[in-house]
């Protein structure tokens, strides 16, 4: 039976990446949805950049940033911290690469909330924070779940950026997508097929969940 560690590593990376991006992305999405500034379009463009930027470019510049040959990387190395070719390295790369997949759906969800939701809550004596936690966020739960699902799916399929910053180290950075690549190079089609089927099943489940969420959202909107 093929080694299951790449699957476990992919799941570990996807779960950690999704959880961290939810913690960071939720407040950023809320801030962007309410920010009124000419600079907003510039910031939104930066948020969207990882979608169109080749993963090899992201991986290359992360290697430069964390290289001991440069100031920041040298400082980290002096503290005994190594980022390239470690799990921490691929996690950082995934946080950057998947960032827009979490932020954009949630931002759109916040922007679709009618102003009168806030006004009614204020009329009932609720503070802005109470309104946000008890009224607004429950009404953007579909957007939050969409962001979570898309981020998880995107992380599970990452390849180029992981290979650049993490290499292909078994048990450390060799995720499922890299296991497919390695086995294809070795002409081990049976193992490549095994990992591919698992990722295919996960992808089908994720697509089903996204469509289910969208379907329920449309039904609630009609009601």
Buried (B, 14 or more C-beta within 10 A) or exposed (E): EBBEBBBEBBBEBBEBBBEBBBEBBBEBBBBBBEEEEEEEEEBBEEBBBBEEBEBEBBBBBBBEBBBBEEEEBEEBBEEEEBBBBBBBBBBBBBBBBBBBBBBBBBBBBBEEBEEEEBEEBEEEEBEEEEBBEEBBBEBBEBBBBBBBBBBBBBBBBBBBBBBBBBBBEEEBBBBBBBBBBBBBEEEBEEBBBBBBEBBEEBEEEBEEBBEEBEEEBEEEEEE
